[in-house]
Amino acid sequence: MIAHVRGPVAAVTMTAAVIDVGGVGIQVMCTPGTIATLRLGQEVQLSTSMVVREDSLTVFGFASTDERDMFELVQTASGVGPKVAQAMLAVLDPDRLRQAIGQGDLATLTKVPGIGRKGAERIVVELKDRVGVTTVVQAGAPAWRGQVHEALLGLGWSARDADAALDRVAADLPAGTDPDVSTILRDALRSLAKAR
């Protein structure tokens, strides 16, 4: 697996760049946003994902590891290949893509060329609980809620379970208190264990 490439930009086209890595020109397929940041002769480092097929080996390049990770994640959904995954990141940045999937925002997902309503529904069903931060912290919500929610998702709980546990914990908190995040996390984990 090639995790990144670094070197001067040797060539740039509408869809790809050639990065000179130790005298070898590696063609890297990029989104328009990434292409726009590249200049001939400029030293760059792109996070990459290599897609191996029977008849081809293609390297996709991204301005950040977050973009690369989302590119790889969305391909785990049925019917999403590298071209559609790249189109998703060309239209939506990683945070907006996470938000659209997490909230089931089909209208936003269908703006991506190659994704129809059924495809968008399938992506939401298959990835909703795997995209990381799937809820937007509401205005006025305590800061600890977003932190603990992310921690629970990182521990493998679904967004639905995490939200339900946080609602139960919040209901037991005395009004006006500013609880310790580690205490809230412990209480939320206990709540999840009891709910099983």
FIKOLZA-1660 file (N, C-alpha, C; in steps of 0.1 Angstrom, whole numbers, plus 5000, padded with zeros to 4 digits):
% residues 196
   i   px   py   pz ch aa at
   1 5008 4988 5000  A  M  N
   1 5000 5000 5000  A  M CA
   1 5009 5012 5000  A  M  C
   2 5006 5022 4991  A  I  N
   2 5013 5034 4990  A  I CA
   2 5005 5044 4998  A  I  C
   3 5010 5049 5010  A  A  N
   3 5002 5058 5019  A  A CA
   3 5003 5072 5015  A  A  C
   4 5015 5076 5009  A  H  N
   4 5016 5090 5004  A  H CA
   4 5028 5090 4993  A  H  C
   5 5028 5101 4985  A  V  N
   5 5039 5103 4976  A  V CA
   5 5043 5117 4979  A  V  C
   6 5057 5120 4978  A  R  N
   6 5062 5133 4980  A  R CA
   6 5073 5136 4969  A  R  C
   7 5072 5148 4964  A  G  N
   7 5082 5152 4954  A  G CA
   7 5077 5163 4946  A  G  C
   8 5085 5168 4937  A  P  N
   8 5081 5179 4928  A  P CA
   8 5070 5175 4918  A  P  C
   9 5061 5184 4915  A  V  N
   9 5050 5182 4905  A  V CA
   9 5056 5183 4892  A  V  C
  10 5056 5172 4884  A  A  N
  10 5062 5171 4871  A  A CA
  10 5052 5175 4860  A  A  C
  11 5039 5172 4862  A  A  N
  11 5029 5175 4852  A  A CA
  11 5015 5176 4859  A  A  C
  12 5006 5184 4853  A  V  N
  12 4993 5185 4859  A  V CA
  12 4983 5185 4847  A  V  C
  13 4973 5176 4848  A  T  N
  13 4962 5176 4838  A  T CA
  13 4949 5180 4845  A  T  C
  14 4938 5179 4839  A  M  N
  14 4925 5182 4845  A  M CA
  14 4921 5171 4856  A  M  C
  15 4926 5159 4855  A  T  N
  15 4922 5149 4864  A  T CA
  15 4933 5142 4872  A  T  C
  16 4946 5146 4868  A  A  N
  16 4957 5139 4875  A  A CA
  16 4969 5147 4875  A  A  C
  17 4979 5143 4884  A  A  N
  17 4992 5150 4884  A  A CA
  17 5002 5139 4884  A  A  C
  18 5014 5143 4879  A  V  N
  18 5026 5133 4880  A  V CA
  18 5035 5139 4890  A  V  C
  19 5038 5131 4900  A  I  N
  19 5047 5135 4911  A  I CA
  19 5061 5127 4908  A  I  C
  20 5072 5135 4908  A  D  N
  20 5085 5129 4906  A  D CA
  20 5090 5124 4920  A  D  C
  21 5089 5110 4921  A  V  N
  21 5093 5104 4934  A  V CA
  21 5107 5097 4932  A  V  C
  22 5118 5103 4935  A  G  N
  22 5131 5097 4934  A  G CA
  22 5134 5093 4919  A  G  C
  23 5130 5102 4910  A  G  N
  23 5133 5099 4896  A  G CA
  23 5122 5091 4889  A  G  C
  24 5112 5087 4896  A  V  N
  24 5101 5079 4890  A  V CA
  24 5088 5088 4890  A  V  C
  25 5082 5090 4878  A  G  N
  25 5070 5098 4878  A  G CA
  25 5058 5089 4881  A  G  C
  26 5051 5093 4892  A  I  N
  26 5039 5085 4896  A  I CA
  26 5027 5093 4892  A  I  C
  27 5018 5087 4884  A  Q  N
  27 5006 5094 4880  A  Q CA
  27 4996 5092 4892  A  Q  C
  28 4990 5103 4897  A  V  N
  28 4981 5103 4908  A  V CA
  28 4968 5110 4903  A  V  C
  29 4957 5102 4904  A  M  N
  29 4944 5107 4900  A  M CA
  29 4939 5116 4912  A  M  C
  30 4935 5128 4909  A  C  N
  30 4931 5138 4920  A  C CA
  30 4917 5144 4917  A  C  C
  31 4911 5149 4927  A  T  N
  31 4899 5157 4926  A  T CA
  31 4903 5171 4921  A  T  C
  32 4893 5178 4915  A  P  N
  32 4896 5192 4910  A  P CA
  32 4902 5201 4921  A  P  C
  33 4897 5199 4933  A  G  N
  33 4901 5208 4944  A  G CA
  33 4916 5205 4947  A  G  C
  34 4920 5193 4947  A  T  N
  34 4935 5190 4949  A  T CA
  34 4943 5195 4937  A  T  C
  35 4938 5193 4925  A  I  N
  35 4945 5197 4913  A  I CA
  35 4948 5212 4914  A  I  C
  36 4938 5220 4919  A  A  N
  36 4939 5234 4919  A  A CA
  36 4950 5239 4928  A  A  C
  37 4954 5231 4938  A  T  N
  37 4965 5235 4947  A  T CA
  37 4979 5232 4942  A  T  C
  38 4980 5225 4931  A  L  N
  38 4993 5220 4926  A  L CA
  38 4999 5230 4916  A  L  C
  39 5012 5232 4917  A  R  N
  39 5020 5240 4907  A  R CA
  39 5032 5232 4902  A  R  C
  40 5034 5233 4889  A  L  N
  40 5046 5227 4883  A  L CA
  40 5059 5230 4891  A  L  C
  41 5066 5220 4894  A  G  N
  41 5079 5222 4901  A  G CA
  41 5078 5223 4916  A  G  C
  42 5066 5225 4921  A  Q  N
  42 5064 5227 4935  A  Q CA
  42 5065 5213 4942  A  Q  C
  43 5072 5213 4954  A  E  N
  43 5073 5201 4962  A  E CA
  43 5060 5199 4969  A  E  C
  44 5054 5187 4968  A  V  N
  44 5041 5184 4975  A  V CA
  44 5042 5170 4981  A  V  C
  45 5033 5168 4990  A  Q  N
  45 5030 5155 4996  A  Q CA
  45 5015 5153 4995  A  Q  C
  46 5012 5142 4989  A  L  N
  46 4997 5138 4988  A  L CA
  46 4995 5125 4995  A  L  C
  47 4984 5125 5003  A  S  N
  47 4980 5112 5008  A  S CA
  47 4974 5104 4997  A  S  C
  48 4977 5091 4997  A  T  N
  48 4972 5083 4985  A  T CA
  48 4965 5070 4989  A  T  C
  49 4958 5065 4979  A  S  N
  49 4951 5052 4981  A  S CA
  49 4953 5045 4967  A  S  C
  50 4958 5033 4968  A  M  N
  50 4961 5025 4956  A  M CA
  50 4950 5015 4953  A  M  C
  51 4944 5016 4941  A  V  N
  51 4933 5007 4938  A  V CA
  51 4939 4997 4928  A  V  C
  52 4938 4984 4931  A  V  N
  52 4944 4974 4922  A  V CA
  52 4932 4966 4916  A  V  C
  53 4932 4966 4903  A  R  N
  53 4923 4958 4895  A  R CA
  53 4930 4948 4887  A  R  C
  54 4923 4938 4880  A  E  N
  54 4930 4928 4872  A  E CA
  54 4938 4935 4861  A  E  C
  55 4933 4945 4855  A  D  N
  55 4940 4951 4844  A  D CA
  55 4946 4965 4846  A  D  C
  56 4946 4969 4859  A  S  N
  56 4952 4983 4862  A  S CA
  56 4956 4984 4877  A  S  C
  57 4965 4994 4879  A  L  N
  57 4969 4997 4892  A  L CA
  57 4968 5013 4892  A  L  C
  58 4959 5019 4900  A  T  N
  58 4957 5033 4900  A  T CA
  58 4959 5039 4913  A  T  C
  59 4967 5050 4913  A  V  N
  59 4969 5057 4926  A  V CA
  59 4961 5070 4926  A  V  C
  60 4953 5071 4937  A  F  N
  60 4944 5083 4939  A  F CA
  60 4951 5092 4949  A  F  C
  61 4952 5105 4947  A  G  N
  61 4959 5114 4956  A  G CA
  61 4949 5124 4962  A  G  C
  62 4952 5128 4975  A  F  N
  62 4944 5137 4982  A  F CA
  62 4952 5147 4990  A  F  C
  63 4947 5159 4992  A  A  N
  63 4954 5169 4999  A  A CA
  63 4955 5166 5014  A  A  C
  64 4946 5158 5019  A  S  N
  64 4947 5154 5033  A  S CA
  64 4944 5140 5036  A  S  C
  65 4949 5135 5047  A  T  N
  65 4946 5121 5050  A  T CA
  65 4931 5119 5053  A  T  C
  66 4924 5129 5058  A  D  N
  66 4910 5128 5060  A  D CA
  66 4902 5125 5047  A  D  C
  67 4906 5132 5036  A  E  N
  67 4900 5130 5023  A  E CA
  67 4902 5115 5019  A  E  C
  68 4915 5111 5021  A  R  N
  68 4919 5097 5017  A  R CA
  68 4911 5087 5025  A  R  C
  69 4909 5089 5038  A  D  N
  69 4902 5080 5046  A  D CA
  69 4887 5079 5042  A  D  C
  70 4881 5091 5039  A  M  N
  70 4867 5091 5035  A  M CA
  70 4866 5084 5021  A  M  C
  71 4875 5086 5012  A  F  N
  71 4876 5079 4999  A  F CA
  71 4875 5064 5001  A  F  C
  72 4883 5059 5010  A  E  N
  72 4884 5044 5013  A  E CA
  72 4871 5039 5020  A  E  C
  73 4866 5047 5029  A  L  N
  73 4854 5043 5036  A  L CA
  73 4842 5042 5027  A  L  C
  74 4839 5052 5019  A  V  N
  74 4827 5052 5011  A  V CA
  74 4827 5040 5001  A  V  C
  75 4839 5036 4997  A  Q  N
  75 4840 5024 4988  A  Q CA
  75 4836 5011 4994  A  Q  C
  76 4834 5011 5008  A  T  N
  76 4829 4999 5014  A  T CA
  76 4814 4997 5013  A  T  C
  77 4807 5008 5008  A  A  N
  77 4793 5007 5005  A  A CA
  77 4791 5000 4992  A  A  C
  78 4780 4992 4991  A  S  N
  78 4777 4985 4979  A  S CA
  78 4775 4994 4967  A  S  C
  79 4782 4991 4956  A  G  N
  79 4780 4999 4944  A  G CA
  79 4788 5011 4943  A  G  C
  80 4797 5014 4953  A  V  N
  80 4805 5026 4952  A  V CA
  80 4820 5022 4949  A  V  C
  81 4824 5025 4937  A  G  N
  81 4838 5022 4933  A  G CA
  81 4846 5035 4934  A  G  C
  82 4859 5034 4930  A  P  N
  82 4868 5045 4932  A  P CA
  82 4863 5058 4924  A  P  C
  83 4858 5056 4912  A  K  N
  83 4853 5068 4905  A  K CA
  83 4842 5076 4912  A  K  C
  84 4832 5068 4917  A  V  N
  84 4821 5075 4924  A  V CA
  84 4826 5081 4937  A  V  C
  85 4835 5073 4944  A  A  N
  85 4841 5078 4956  A  A CA
  85 4848 5091 4954  A  A  C
  86 4856 5092 4943  A  Q  N
  86 4863 5104 4940  A  Q CA
  86 4854 5115 4936  A  Q  C
  87 4843 5112 4929  A  A  N
  87 4833 5122 4926  A  A CA
  87 4826 5128 4939  A  A  C
  88 4824 5119 4949  A  M  N
  88 4818 5124 4961  A  M CA
  88 4827 5134 4968  A  M  C
  89 4840 5132 4968  A  L  N
  89 4849 5141 4974  A  L CA
  89 4852 5153 4965  A  L  C
  90 4849 5152 4952  A  A  N
  90 4850 5164 4944  A  A CA
  90 4839 5174 4946  A  A  C
  91 4827 5168 4950  A  V  N
  91 4815 5177 4953  A  V CA
  91 4814 5181 4967  A  V  C
  92 4818 5172 4976  A  L  N
  92 4816 5175 4991  A  L CA
  92 4829 5173 4998  A  L  C
  93 4832 5182 5007  A  D  N
  93 4844 5180 5015  A  D CA
  93 4841 5169 5026  A  D  C
  94 4851 5163 5032  A  P  N
  94 4849 5152 5041  A  P CA
  94 4839 5154 5052  A  P  C
  95 4839 5166 5058  A  D  N
  95 4830 5169 5069  A  D CA
  95 4816 5170 5064  A  D  C
  96 4814 5176 5052  A  R  N
  96 4800 5178 5046  A  R CA
  96 4795 5164 5042  A  R  C
  97 4804 5155 5037  A  L  N
  97 4800 5142 5033  A  L CA
  97 4796 5134 5045  A  L  C
  98 4804 5135 5056  A  R  N
  98 4800 5128 5069  A  R CA
  98 4786 5132 5074  A  R  C
  99 4785 5145 5073  A  Q  N
  99 4772 5151 5078  A  Q CA
  99 4760 5146 5069  A  Q  C
 100 4762 5146 5056  A  A  N
 100 4751 5141 5047  A  A CA
 100 4748 5127 5050  A  A  C
 101 4758 5119 5051  A  I  N
 101 4755 5104 5054  A  I CA
 101 4749 5102 5067  A  I  C
 102 4755 5109 5077  A  G  N
 102 4750 5107 5091  A  G CA
 102 4736 5112 5093  A  G  C
 103 4732 5122 5086  A  Q  N
 103 4718 5128 5087  A  Q CA
 103 4709 5122 5077  A  Q  C
 104 4714 5113 5068  A  G  N
 104 4705 5108 5058  A  G CA
 104 4700 5118 5048  A  G  C
 105 4709 5128 5045  A  D  N
 105 4706 5139 5036  A  D CA
 105 4707 5134 5021  A  D  C
 106 4697 5128 5016  A  L  N
 106 4697 5122 5003  A  L CA
 106 4698 5133 4992  A  L  C
 107 4692 5145 4994  A  A  N
 107 4693 5155 4985  A  A CA
 107 4707 5160 4982  A  A  C
 108 4715 5160 4993  A  T  N
 108 4729 5164 4991  A  T CA
 108 4737 5153 4984  A  T  C
 109 4735 5141 4988  A  L  N
 109 4742 5129 4982  A  L CA
 109 4739 5128 4967  A  L  C
 110 4727 5130 4963  A  T  N
 110 4723 5129 4949  A  T CA
 110 4728 5140 4940  A  T  C
 111 4735 5150 4946  A  K  N
 111 4741 5160 4938  A  K CA
 111 4754 5155 4932  A  K  C
 112 4759 5144 4937  A  V  N
 112 4771 5137 4932  A  V CA
 112 4768 5130 4919  A  V  C
 113 4775 5133 4908  A  P  N
 113 4773 5125 4896  A  P CA
 113 4775 5110 4898  A  P  C
 114 4765 5102 4893  A  G  N
 114 4766 5088 4895  A  G CA
 114 4759 5082 4907  A  G  C
 115 4753 5091 4915  A  I  N
 115 4746 5086 4927  A  I CA
 115 4731 5091 4925  A  I  C
 116 4722 5081 4924  A  G  N
 116 4708 5083 4924  A  G CA
 116 4702 5081 4937  A  G  C
 117 4689 5083 4938  A  R  N
 117 4682 5082 4951  A  R CA
 117 4684 5068 4958  A  R  C
 118 4683 5057 4950  A  K  N
 118 4685 5044 4956  A  K CA
 118 4699 5042 4961  A  K  C
 119 4709 5047 4953  A  G  N
 119 4723 5046 4957  A  G CA
 119 4726 5054 4970  A  G  C
 120 4720 5066 4970  A  A  N
 120 4722 5074 4982  A  A CA
 120 4716 5067 4995  A  A  C
 121 4704 5061 4993  A  E  N
 121 4698 5054 5004  A  E CA
 121 4706 5043 5009  A  E  C
 122 4712 5035 5000  A  R  N
 122 4721 5024 5003  A  R CA
 122 4733 5029 5010  A  R  C
 123 4739 5040 5006  A  I  N
 123 4751 5045 5012  A  I CA
 123 4748 5049 5027  A  I  C
 124 4736 5056 5029  A  V  N
 124 4732 5060 5042  A  V CA
 124 4730 5048 5051  A  V  C
 125 4723 5038 5046  A  V  N
 125 4720 5026 5055  A  V CA
 125 4733 5019 5058  A  V  C
 126 4743 5018 5049  A  E  N
 126 4755 5010 5051  A  E CA
 126 4765 5017 5059  A  E  C
 127 4766 5031 5058  A  L  N
 127 4777 5038 5064  A  L CA
 127 4773 5048 5075  A  L  C
 128 4760 5049 5078  A  K  N
 128 4756 5059 5087  A  K CA
 128 4763 5058 5101  A  K  C
 129 4764 5046 5105  A  D  N
 129 4770 5043 5119  A  D CA
 129 4786 5042 5118  A  D  C
 130 4792 5045 5106  A  R  N
 130 4806 5043 5105  A  R CA
 130 4813 5055 5100  A  R  C
 131 4806 5066 5098  A  V  N
 131 4813 5078 5093  A  V CA
 131 4819 5087 5103  A  V  C
 132 4820 5083 5116  A  G  N
 132 4826 5092 5126  A  G CA
 132 4815 5101 5131  A  G  C
 133 4818 5114 5131  A  V  N
 133 4808 5124 5137  A  V CA
 133 4796 5124 5128  A  V  C
 134 4785 5119 5133  A  T  N
 134 4773 5118 5124  A  T CA
 134 4762 5128 5128  A  T  C
 135 4764 5135 5139  A  T  N
 135 4754 5145 5143  A  T CA
 135 4760 5158 5145  A  T  C
 136 4753 5168 5142  A  V  N
 136 4758 5182 5144  A  V CA
 136 4754 5186 5158  A  V  C
 137 4763 5190 5166  A  V  N
 137 4760 5195 5180  A  V CA
 137 4751 5207 5179  A  V  C
 138 4739 5206 5185  A  Q  N
 138 4729 5217 5184  A  Q CA
 138 4734 5229 5192  A  Q  C
 139 4730 5241 5187  A  A  N
 139 4734 5253 5193  A  A CA
 139 4729 5253 5208  A  A  C
 140 4738 5256 5217  A  G  N
 140 4734 5256 5231  A  G CA
 140 4737 5243 5238  A  G  C
 141 4740 5232 5230  A  A  N
 141 4743 5219 5236  A  A CA
 141 4757 5220 5244  A  A  C
 142 4758 5213 5255  A  P  N
 142 4771 5214 5262  A  P CA
 142 4782 5209 5254  A  P  C
 143 4794 5215 5256  A  A  N
 143 4806 5211 5249  A  A CA
 143 4810 5196 5251  A  A  C
 144 4807 5191 5263  A  W  N
 144 4811 5177 5266  A  W CA
 144 4803 5167 5257  A  W  C
 145 4791 5171 5253  A  R  N
 145 4783 5161 5245  A  R CA
 145 4790 5157 5232  A  R  C
 146 4795 5167 5225  A  G  N
 146 4802 5163 5212  A  G CA
 146 4814 5155 5215  A  G  C
 147 4822 5158 5225  A  Q  N
 147 4834 5151 5228  A  Q CA
 147 4831 5136 5232  A  Q  C
 148 4821 5134 5241  A  V  N
 148 4818 5121 5245  A  V CA
 148 4811 5113 5234  A  V  C
 149 4803 5120 5225  A  H  N
 149 4797 5113 5214  A  H CA
 149 4808 5107 5205  A  H  C
 150 4818 5116 5201  A  E  N
 150 4829 5111 5193  A  E CA
 150 4836 5099 5199  A  E  C
 151 4839 5100 5212  A  A  N
 151 4846 5089 5219  A  A CA
 151 4838 5076 5218  A  A  C
 152 4825 5077 5220  A  L  N
 152 4816 5065 5219  A  L CA
 152 4817 5059 5205  A  L  C
 153 4816 5068 5195  A  L  N
 153 4817 5063 5181  A  L CA
 153 4830 5056 5179  A  L  C
 154 4841 5062 5184  A  G  N
 154 4854 5056 5183  A  G CA
 154 4856 5042 5190  A  G  C
 155 4847 5040 5200  A  L  N
 155 4847 5027 5207  A  L CA
 155 4838 5017 5200  A  L  C
 156 4832 5021 5189  A  G  N
 156 4824 5011 5182  A  G CA
 156 4809 5012 5184  A  G  C
 157 4804 5021 5192  A  W  N
 157 4790 5022 5194  A  W CA
 157 4784 5029 5182  A  W  C
 158 4771 5026 5179  A  S  N
 158 4764 5033 5168  A  S CA
 158 4761 5047 5172  A  S  C
 159 4758 5056 5163  A  A  N
 159 4754 5070 5166  A  A CA
 159 4741 5070 5174  A  A  C
 160 4732 5061 5170  A  R  N
 160 4719 5060 5177  A  R CA
 160 4721 5056 5191  A  R  C
 161 4729 5046 5194  A  D  N
 161 4731 5042 5208  A  D CA
 161 4738 5053 5216  A  D  C
 162 4748 5059 5210  A  A  N
 162 4755 5070 5216  A  A CA
 162 4746 5081 5220  A  A  C
 163 4737 5085 5211  A  D  N
 163 4728 5096 5214  A  D CA
 163 4718 5092 5225  A  D  C
 164 4713 5080 5225  A  A  N
 164 4704 5076 5235  A  A CA
 164 4711 5075 5249  A  A  C
 165 4723 5071 5249  A  A  N
 165 4730 5070 5262  A  A CA
 165 4733 5084 5267  A  A  C
 166 4737 5093 5259  A  L  N
 166 4739 5107 5263  A  L CA
 166 4727 5114 5268  A  L  C
 167 4715 5111 5261  A  D  N
 167 4703 5116 5266  A  D CA
 167 4699 5112 5280  A  D  C
 168 4702 5099 5282  A  R  N
 168 4699 5093 5296  A  R CA
 168 4708 5099 5306  A  R  C
 169 4721 5101 5303  A  V  N
 169 4731 5107 5312  A  V CA
 169 4727 5121 5315  A  V  C
 170 4724 5129 5304  A  A  N
 170 4721 5143 5306  A  A CA
 170 4709 5145 5315  A  A  C
 171 4699 5136 5314  A  A  N
 171 4687 5137 5322  A  A CA
 171 4690 5136 5337  A  A  C
 172 4700 5129 5340  A  D  N
 172 4704 5126 5354  A  D CA
 172 4713 5137 5360  A  D  C
 173 4718 5146 5351  A  L  N
 173 4727 5157 5356  A  L CA
 173 4720 5168 5363  A  L  C
 174 4725 5173 5374  A  P  N
 174 4719 5184 5381  A  P CA
 174 4720 5197 5372  A  P  C
 175 4709 5205 5371  A  A  N
 175 4709 5216 5362  A  A CA
 175 4721 5226 5366  A  A  C
 176 4727 5231 5355  A  G  N
 176 4738 5241 5357  A  G CA
 176 4751 5236 5360  A  G  C
 177 4753 5222 5361  A  T  N
 177 4766 5216 5364  A  T CA
 177 4774 5216 5351  A  T  C
 178 4788 5216 5353  A  D  N
 178 4797 5214 5342  A  D CA
 178 4805 5201 5345  A  D  C
 179 4800 5190 5341  A  P  N
 179 4806 5177 5345  A  P CA
 179 4819 5174 5338  A  P  C
 180 4827 5166 5344  A  D  N
 180 4840 5161 5338  A  D CA
 180 4837 5152 5327  A  D  C
 181 4844 5154 5315  A  V  N
 181 4841 5145 5303  A  V CA
 181 4844 5131 5306  A  V  C
 182 4854 5127 5314  A  S  N
 182 4857 5113 5316  A  S CA
 182 4846 5107 5325  A  S  C
 183 4840 5115 5334  A  T  N
 183 4829 5110 5342  A  T CA
 183 4817 5107 5333  A  T  C
 184 4814 5116 5324  A  I  N
 184 4802 5115 5315  A  I CA
 184 4805 5102 5306  A  I  C
 185 4817 5101 5301  A  L  N
 185 4820 5089 5293  A  L CA
 185 4817 5076 5301  A  L  C
 186 4822 5076 5313  A  R  N
 186 4821 5064 5321  A  R CA
 186 4806 5061 5324  A  R  C
 187 4798 5071 5327  A  D  N
 187 4784 5070 5329  A  D CA
 187 4776 5065 5316  A  D  C
 188 4781 5071 5305  A  A  N
 188 4774 5067 5292  A  A CA
 188 4777 5052 5289  A  A  C
 189 4789 5048 5292  A  L  N
 189 4793 5034 5289  A  L CA
 189 4785 5024 5299  A  L  C
 190 4783 5028 5311  A  R  N
 190 4775 5021 5320  A  R CA
 190 4760 5020 5315  A  R  C
 191 4755 5031 5310  A  S  N
 191 4742 5031 5305  A  S CA
 191 4740 5022 5293  A  S  C
 192 4750 5022 5284  A  L  N
 192 4750 5014 5273  A  L CA
 192 4750 4999 5277  A  L  C
 193 4758 4996 5287  A  A  N
 193 4760 4982 5291  A  A CA
 193 4746 4977 5297  A  A  C
 194 4739 4986 5305  A  K  N
 194 4726 4982 5310  A  K CA
 194 4716 4980 5300  A  K  C
 195 4717 4988 5289  A  A  N
 195 4706 4988 5279  A  A CA
 195 4707 4976 5270  A  A  C
 196 4719 4969 5270  A  R  N
 196 4720 4957 5262  A  R CA
 196 4711 4945 5266  A  R  C
% end
